[in-house]
Amino acid sequence: MDERSVPDDTYEEAARHFTEKELIDLTMAVGFINVANRLNIAFETPVEDYNVGQVVDKLAQTA
């Protein structure tokens, strides 16, 4: 798999289950999680300080 793209068959399978907006939202959520993980690694954030509900609440406020 090319690191910069999703294979057509994978995208088509996802498109059968999600609307275009949902695919965009899912992509943004995955991207956000990636960035958050990288920041947590860079700042050596202890795992016990992470609160899933806090992130979900924050994302819901921006939707």
Rosetta blueprint (number, residue, H / E / L):
1 M L
2 D L
3 E L
4 R L
5 S L
6 V L
7 P L
8 D H
9 D H
10 T H
11 Y H
12 E H
13 E H
14 A H
15 A H
16 R H
17 H H
18 F L
19 T L
20 E H
21 K H
22 E H
23 L H
24 I H
25 D H
26 L H
27 T H
28 M H
29 A H
30 V H
31 G H
32 F H
33 I H
34 N H
35 V H
36 A H
37 N H
38 R H
39 L H
40 N H
41 I H
42 A H
43 F L
44 E L
45 T L
46 P L
47 V H
48 E H
49 D H
50 Y L
51 N L
52 V H
53 G H
54 Q H
55 V H
56 V H
57 D H
58 K H
59 L H
60 A H
61 Q H
62 T H
63 A L
